[in-house]
Amino acid sequence: MCVAMTGKRLKDYLSLLIALQNNPFGTTDELSDESDISKPTVIKRLRVLQGAEPIVPETSPKKYFTVEPILDYSTLGLEPVDILAETKTLDGVKALEQIALAHPYTVYRSRCFGSPNGILLQFRTPLDTRKKIEELFESLWDRDILLNYQILPTNNSIVRYTSMQLKGWDANDARWEFDWKTWFNSPTKKTLEPLPESEPGKSLEWMTKNDLHIIRELMIDTRRKNTEIIDELESRGISFTPQTFGRHLQIIKDECIRGYRVVIAPEPFDVLNNILVIGKSEQSHLEKLVAKTQFRDFPFESTIRIADENLFWFVRLNQHHISPFLNGLFDTLKETKICFLDYEHSYLYNIWPDAFDEDKKEWRADDAFLLDRVLSSLKNLH
């Protein structure tokens, strides 16, 4: 556990973090009211939590939370392609990590152990280019870099997110309080409502590279002030007046973002175990499971996706909660595969504006860009 956030220090900041979870864009006045902390103290503690000052003197500053957008990839003209790849050796994993770095549409990678041993790779590729990913991995298979790979079902899927909820954290005993048996056995009468459907690629009609640079900055941390983002863009040679930036930002929020989530640093709360469950069950049962994560208290960060009878569930847990979580799932699923994702070797990628052809109003999807360029990166691997 992170030493700087133990004991009394952790308790001091807990109510403010909970207030931020309830109100990610709250003003200092609002956060003061919700956390029952004076406004000057809120201002000081926000600086610490946002990484501007160390929590303990003579230690390095650290960001303890960020606010991230849930992007509507469909309206951006992108679709999910998630792959589990099995490798013979660690060298094979490192080669695939190089592929992830070179590929223009990677969003996440993590080493995994269990079923299988290898790597999880997630891409958001231009619409109707899934075949290019298949071609890429067939080439990697031909080169004997991987043993096998599986493209996870994502078409016509239901996806929901949960964030870490600190109301489940007992600061006095520094542990998570959650009754998995009761949670799995408790029914929910509420059903999932479909999310509004967006028109695929609609936002490309007005999109520019500068808009994508704004989205990239929002992915880093949406809570920052407009002036901070403008200054950061200016340092990279991208200029906006405050008025122009505000107009672009509003269009992006209206058309490209489905919502927001507060991401809490996992180290202080001892939730460093990333579990990936791939299973099968009746679609009706899986829909109830997803509904339960939305309508019944669920304190852990996760992404749960179902496609027909297929379940894909990434969840970040405390060590003591792994066993009751897995036992509860084994009791309800027909098929189950488990792998542990390596937190130390996981990486999130932000959107890459240069992959967008501003003149044609489309993402680049030619073989030279998606295949030849990516495969050539392996030449630099030592």
N, C-alpha and C positions, 0 to 999 in steps of 0.2 A: 504494500500500500504506500502511496505517496506520503512521505514523512511530513511535508509542508502542510498537508490538509488533515492531519490527525488531531484527535483530542478536541480541545476547546476551540481551536481554529476552525475545524469542520463545523462545529455547532454554530459558530458565529455567522457563517456564510450560508447556512442551510435554508433559512427562511427567505433570504433574498433569491436564491436559486429556485426555490419553489414558486415564488412570486413571478420570476421570469418565465418559468414553464407555463404558468397560467396566463401570462400577458407578455409575450415575447418582445413586443414593441412598446411596452409601457414606458411612460415618462418617469423621471425620478420622483415626481410627486405621487404618481399612481403606485410605483413600486414601494415607496415609503409607506403608503397607506396599507398596501397588501401584506407587506413584510413586518409591519409594526416597528420599523427602524427609522430614525430621524433622517431627513433629507441629506444633510451633510455626510452622514455615515454611509447612506446609500451611494452617493457620488464617489466616495473614497473606495468603497468595496467593489463598485462596478469597475473601477480602474484596475483593481487587482484581478477580478474575475475575467476581464477582457485582455489581460496580459500586459497592461501598461506599467504596472508596478508589481514587485514581488510580494507574496503573501507574508513572508518572513524576511526581515532584513538580511542582506548579504547572501541571498539565494537568487537564482535566476527566475525572472517572471515566467508565467505560464498561463495560457488561455484555458479557462475551466469550462467555458461553454461557447457555443456558436449557434446562431439561428440560420438554418438552411432552408432554401426553397424546395418544394416538391414540384419538379418541373413536369410540364405536360409535354412529354417527348413526341407524342403523336402530332400535335400542332406544329412542332418544330421540324416535322418531316423525318423523325427517327423512330426506330423500333428496337425492342430489346432482343439480344441474342446472348444467352448465358450458356457457358460451356464448363463442364468438368472434364479435365484431362488427366489421365494417368501416365506417369513417367516411370522409367526404370531406375533412374538415379537422381541425385540432387542437381547434377549438371543439366539434366533435362528440364527440371523446374526453372533453373536459372535462364535457360534458353527461352522458355515461354515467358518469363518475366521480361526478357529483352523484347520479345514480340509485343507484349502489352505496352511497353514504353514507346515502341515505334508506331504502333497502330493508332491512327487518328481518332478512333471512336471508342477507345477503352474508357470504361467508367470505374472499374474496380478489379483488383486482383488480390488473391490471398493463397498462400500455400495451405494445403489441407492434408490431413492424415486420417486414415480410417478406410472409408469406402467412397472414393479411392484414395491412394496416396498420390499426390500430385499438386494440382493447382485449380482453383476456381477463377474463371475469367468472365467478366461481364462487359458486354459491348452495347452501345446504342448506335446502330448503323443506319445509313439512309434507307428509306422505305424500299422494300423489294430487293435488297442486296444480301439477304441471308446466304444465298448461294456462294457469294464471295468469301464469307467466313468458312463455309464448308470446304471450298477450294483451298483456302489457306491451311486449314488443319489437315486436309488430305496431303498437302505438300509436306507438312511437318511430320506426318506419319511416314511418308515415303522416305524421308531423311532419317528415320529411326530416332527421332527426338522424343516421340511419345509412344506408349503402348496402345492406348485406346483413348477415345474421347466420346462424350455424350453431350448432345445439344438438348438442354432442358426445355420442356414445353413452356412456351410463353404466349402463343397465339390465343386470342379470345380469353385471356386470363383475368382473374380478379386479384388485385394487389392492394394490400393495406399496410400501413406503417404504425408502429407504436414507438413512443419515446420513453426513455428512462423516467419513471415517476418517483421523485424523492420522498413522497409521502409514505412510501413503503420502506424507507430506510430508517432504522432505529439508531439515531446518533449516539445515544447513551451507551449502547452495547456494540456499536459499529457493526451492524449486521442487517440483512434484509429479512423482513417478516412477510412471508407469503405462503398460504396454504394451498399447495398444488392439488392435493386430493379433492378439497372442496371445490376448487376452481374447475377441475375437469368434470366433476360430477354435477355441478350446478348448471341447470339449463338456462337458456336465455330465450325469451319469447320474441325478442326483437329480431328482425331479419335484415340482411344487408340491402341497402338501397343502391341501385346502380349509380355510378358517378356520371355526371353529364358527359356525353360523347363529344369529342372535338373533331373538327374536320381535318383529316390527315394533311399535313403540310400547309395549312392555311396561313400560318405566320410567315412563311417564306416569301409571301407576296410583298411584304414591307421590310423584311429583315435586311440588316446590313451587318458588316463585320463589327462595326462599332457597337451595335446592339448586342452582339454575341460577347463582346468584351465586357459589357455591363452584366450580362448573365453570368459570365465567368466570375466576376467580382462578387455577385450575389451568392454564388455557390461557396465562396470562401467565408463570407459572413454577411448576412443580410442586415443585421442590426446596425451596422456602421452608419454614421451620418452620410448624407449625400456628398457633403464637402470632402469627406475622407476618401470616398470612392472616386470622386472627380480628381482629387490630387493624385491618387494612385494611377489612374488612367493617364493623367498628364505626364507622369514620370515615364510612361511607355510611349509617349508621343501621340496620345489620343486625346483630343481637346473637346470639351463640352462647356458651354456656359451653363450656369445653374438652371436657367429657364429651359434650355434645350434638353439638358439631362433629365429634368423633371418630366418633360413630355415623353421622352423615350422610356423612362422608367415606368411611367403609368401604363403605357401600352403593353410593355412586357408583363407587368403584374396582371393586367386584365386578360391577356391572351395566352401567356406561356407558363403561368404558375398556378397550381391547384391548391396550394396551401403551404404551410411552414411547419417546421419542427425544431424544437430546441434540443441540441445535441450536447450532452454533458460529458466531460472528460471521464472515462471509465476508471482510471487508476485510483482516484481518491475513494471510490465506492466499491472497489474490489470486484469489478465485473469485467474481467479480462478473458473469460472463456467464451469463445465464439463457436457456436454449434450450428451445423447445417444439417437439417433433416430433409430427406427426400423420401416421400411415401406415397401410398395409394390407399384410397378408400372411396366409398360412395360419394358422389358429388354433393348430395344433400348433407351428409355428415361433415364434409370439409367446409361447406358454406356456414354451417352452425359453428364450427371451430373458428373461422375467421370472424364471424359476428361476435363471438365471445371475447376475442381480443379487443374489439371495438366498444362493446357495451358492458363488459364486466371489468372490474379493476385488474389491470395487468401492468406491473411496474417496470418491466424490462424492455429495453430497446430491441426491436425486431422488424423484419420484413417478412410478411407471409403472403405467398402467392399460390393460387390454385388455378389449374387449367383442366377442366373435365374432372377426371378421377385422380389427378396428380397434385401432390402437395410439395411445395418448396418453402421451407421455413428457416430463415436465418434468425438466430436469437443470441443475444449477449447476456451471459449469466454469471452469477457468483458460483464459486466452486461447490458450495453446499447445496445448490439448487439444481445441479445437473441431473443427479439421480432421480429425484421425484418428477422432474420434467420428462425425462426419457421413459421412465416407467409408466407415466400417465399416457404418453403417446403410444407405446407398445400395446397398451390395453385397448386402443381405439382404432389403430390402423391395420390394414391388411398386409401391407409391405412396408418395410422401413429400412432405409440406409442412413447411417450416421457418419459424418466426418467432422473433425475438429479443425477449425480454421486458425492459422497461426497469427495471433494478434501482432506479433513483432515483425511479421513479414506480410502485412496487408497494406494496401495503398489505394487511395481514392484519387481519381483523375478528374480534373475540371474540363468543361467543354473547350474545344480547340477552335477558335474563330477562323484560323487560316485554312481549315478544311472546307470552308464555305466559299463557293464561287459567287461573288457578289453580282457579277454581270449577268450570269445565267439564272440567278436566284435558286440555286440548288447546291446540295452537298456534293463534293467530289466523290466519284464512285468508279473511276476508271481503274483498269488493272494495274497500270503503272503506279498508281497512288495506293491502292488497297492491297496489292499482292507483291509486286516486284520491289517496291520501296521497303515494305515491311520485312520481307524475307532477306533483303540485303543487309538488314541490321545484324543478322547473325554472324556476318563476317567480322564484326567488331567484338565478338564475344570471345573472351580468353579464359 
